Amino acid sequence: MTRSYVLLVIAIVAEVIATSALKASDGFSRWVPSAVVVGGYAVAFSALSLSLKSGLSVGVAYAIWSGVGIILIAAIGAVVYGERVDGPAVVGFGLIVAGVVVINLFSRLVRH
């Protein structure tokens, strides 16, 4: 895995942690989860910026970031917060994953 993808993984994990903490922050009324949100987004955007600087295409990076983030957040919502995922949502998530895979396997924007 190249440096740019390692940084992108760090960005995605930090963003998922920050987004998950948003619900726990209760509208930024709880101090610790609010600090996790701010810190997580700071790490996420810094790592994303560095992954772009390392040569990753902004379109590809954002597609991977958003696609993987959506899937992880939906999974966390279901497991941690008991949020239900219906059939159309599962189909939509599948299409997102398929899109990210197609971009990574076939697009000329991705350096292999």
Secondary structure in CASP SS format (residue, H / E / C, confidence):
PFRMAT SS
TARGET T0000
AUTHOR 0000-0000-0000
METHOD secondary structure of the structure
MODEL  1
M C 1.00
T C 1.00
R H 1.00
S H 1.00
Y H 1.00
V H 1.00
L H 1.00
L H 1.00
V H 1.00
I H 1.00
A H 1.00
I H 1.00
V H 1.00
A H 1.00
E H 1.00
V H 1.00
I H 1.00
A H 1.00
T H 1.00
S H 1.00
A H 1.00
L H 1.00
K H 1.00
A H 1.00
S H 1.00
D C 1.00
G C 1.00
F C 1.00
S C 1.00
R C 1.00
W H 1.00
V H 1.00
P H 1.00
S H 1.00
A H 1.00
V H 1.00
V H 1.00
V H 1.00
G H 1.00
G H 1.00
Y H 1.00
A H 1.00
V H 1.00
A H 1.00
F H 1.00
S H 1.00
A H 1.00
L H 1.00
S H 1.00
L H 1.00
S H 1.00
L H 1.00
K H 1.00
S C 1.00
G C 1.00
L C 1.00
S C 1.00
V H 1.00
G H 1.00
V H 1.00
A H 1.00
Y H 1.00
A H 1.00
I H 1.00
W H 1.00
S H 1.00
G H 1.00
V H 1.00
G H 1.00
I H 1.00
I H 1.00
L H 1.00
I H 1.00
A H 1.00
A H 1.00
I H 1.00
G H 1.00
A H 1.00
V H 1.00
V H 1.00
Y C 1.00
G C 1.00
E C 1.00
R C 1.00
V C 1.00
D C 1.00
G H 1.00
P H 1.00
A H 1.00
V H 1.00
V H 1.00
G H 1.00
F H 1.00
G H 1.00
L H 1.00
I H 1.00
V H 1.00
A H 1.00
G H 1.00
V H 1.00
V H 1.00
V H 1.00
I H 1.00
N H 1.00
L H 1.00
F H 1.00
S C 1.00
R C 1.00
L C 1.00
V C 1.00
R C 1.00
H C 1.00
END
